[in-house]
Amino acid sequence: MSYSIQEFENKYLQDFKKLRLLEEEKKKLDELSKAAKSELLEAMLEAGVKSIDNDFIKVMVTNPSEVISVDLKAFQKKEPVAYAELLEDYPKVTKRSESLRITLK
């Protein structure tokens, strides 16, 4: 069945509203979770506790680390020919299924 954009929006308006509310709530919960994790990390470091494993949660303080990688965008700007050759010799294809991209307003 095919709908016009207006018909589709009218039919699914409640779903759009519900999704927006859920995404806003998720964002609030993510912020609360981040704050709680930060507070717990600070407390564990201060107390010298490296890990906790109880009935509620398993928490472990990880050591700081550093990751070095290649900045392909910078490489592409500085060396466009070499980048094109590299891409031709070592292509990596990643397939993604259909999905929704949602921007809250």
C-alpha positions in Angstrom: 0.0 0.0 0.0 1.3 3.4 -0.9 0.7 6.6 1.0 1.4 10.2 0.2 3.9 11.8 2.6 1.1 13.7 4.4 -1.0 10.6 4.8 2.0 8.7 6.1 2.9 11.4 8.6 -0.7 11.6 9.8 -1.0 7.8 10.2 2.3 7.5 12.2 2.3 10.8 14.0 1.8 9.2 17.4 4.8 6.9 16.7 7.0 9.9 15.8 6.0 11.6 19.1 6.6 8.4 21.1 10.0 7.9 19.6 11.0 11.5 20.2 10.0 11.2 23.9 11.9 7.9 24.2 15.0 9.3 22.7 14.9 12.4 25.0 14.4 10.1 28.0 17.3 7.9 26.8 19.6 11.0 26.5 18.7 12.0 30.1 19.4 8.4 31.3 22.7 8.3 29.5 23.8 11.6 31.1 22.8 10.2 34.6 24.6 7.0 33.9 27.8 8.9 32.8 27.7 11.0 36.0 27.2 7.9 38.2 30.1 6.1 36.5 32.4 9.2 36.8 31.5 9.5 40.5 32.1 5.7 41.1 35.5 5.8 39.2 36.6 8.8 41.3 35.6 7.0 44.5 37.3 3.8 43.5 40.5 5.5 42.6 40.5 7.5 45.8 39.9 4.3 47.9 42.4 2.3 45.9 39.8 -0.2 44.9 40.5 -1.9 41.5 37.4 -4.1 41.2 34.1 -4.9 42.7 32.1 -8.0 42.0 28.8 -8.4 43.9 25.2 -9.5 43.4 24.4 -6.2 41.6 27.3 -5.4 39.4 30.9 -6.2 38.3 33.1 -3.1 38.0 36.8 -3.0 37.2 39.0 0.1 36.9 41.1 -0.2 33.7 44.5 1.3 33.3 44.9 4.3 31.0 46.0 3.4 27.5 46.8 5.0 24.2 45.8 3.9 20.7 47.7 4.9 17.6 45.9 4.7 14.2 46.2 6.2 10.8 44.3 9.4 10.1 43.1 8.4 6.6 41.3 11.8 6.0 44.5 13.7 6.6 46.4 11.1 4.4 43.9 11.5 1.7 44.3 15.3 1.7 48.1 15.3 1.7 48.6 12.3 -0.6 45.5 11.9 -2.8 47.3 9.7 -5.4 48.8 7.4 -2.8 45.4 7.2 -1.0 43.6 6.2 -4.2 46.2 3.5 -4.9 46.0 2.2 -1.4 42.2 2.1 -1.7 42.4 0.3 -5.0 44.9 -2.3 -3.6 43.3 -2.9 -0.2 39.6 -2.2 -0.5 37.4 -3.0 2.5 33.7 -3.1 1.8 31.3 -2.9 4.7 27.7 -3.6 4.0 25.0 -2.0 6.2 21.4 -2.9 6.3 18.6 -0.5 6.0 18.1 1.7 9.1 16.6 4.9 10.3 18.5 8.1 10.9 16.6 10.3 13.3 17.3 13.9 14.2 15.4 15.3 17.1 14.2 18.9 16.9 
